[in-house]
Amino acid sequence: MTRVPPAFREFAKRRDGMIHAMDGGLWLHRHLWKGKRLAHLVSTDKALLLEYGAAVGLPADRLQFKPLKDPRTGIARDAWHWDLGGPVLPPIRTVVR
């Protein structure tokens, strides 16, 4: 049985993505590193990130903890992210404006 990963969102503005992640959503943030297309999948909801990882074959011990500042308050909050690249990097789709 194939698992369907939870839905993530992409945003044109980093701040909007951070707010989505701070509210427990999955935010996909694309970036380049040493010329390679990669992404972080970020959230304050660790269980939702682990569910995503299980659905796409990521080992749970690869989930990374990194507190992030909530852009609305400036207060650091517990957050986690997956580093995504290669076959687990989702294809580009329309970005919300």
N, C-alpha and C positions, 0 to 999 in steps of 0.2 A: 504494500500500500504506500503510495507516494504522499508525503505530507506537503501541505500548502503552507509556505511561510507567512507569518503575519505581514500585513501591508506596511510599507514605509512611505514617507513623503520626502520630496526634494523641494527646496526653496531657492528662489533667486537671491534672497537676502539672508545672509548668515544669521542675523538677529532673529528673524522669523523661524528659522530652523532650530535655533537654540531654545526659543520659547516652546516650540512644539516638543522638543526632547525633554525640557524641564517639566512639562505637563504630562509626561509619561508616554508620549508618542515615539515612534521610530523615525529618526531623521537621518537621511542618507546625504552625507557631505562628500562630494567628489573633490579630488585634488591630484596634483602631479607630484611624484617623488622620484628624483633622479630620472626624469623623462618617462616614467611609467604611470599609466592611469590607475588610480586606486581610489578607495573611498573609505570613510569611517561611517559605521552605522551606530548612532548615538542615542542613548535614552537614560532616564533615571529609573526606568522599569527594567530591572535586571532579569526578572522572570520572562518578560516579553522578548528580550534579546536572546535569552537562552532558548526559547521556543523557536525563534527565527534560526538560530544556529543549528539546532537539531534538525530542522526541516531542510537545510541546505548542506548538511554534513560537516559543520564546523565543530571541532572538539571543545567542550565546555571550558577546558583549562586555557584556551586561547583568548577568552573574553578578558578584556583589560579594564581595570578600575582606574578612573581618573576624575577627581572632583572638578566640577566646572562652575564658573560663576553664572548665576541666573542674571541675564541682562536687565531684568526688571528691578532687581533688588541689589545686585552687586554681591550677594551672599553666595559663598561656595556651597554646592550641594553634591552629594554622592551621585556619580554617573558612571556609566560603563560604555565601552564601544568595542565593536569588531573592526579589525582591519580587513578590508575586502579587496581582492585583486584576482587576476586570472579568471578561472572558471566560476568563481563565486561573486564576481563583480557584476551586478545587474546591468543590463543594457540601458543606454541613455533613453529617456522618454521625456515627454513635455514637462517643463519646470513651471511650477505655480508662480505667478507674478505677484 
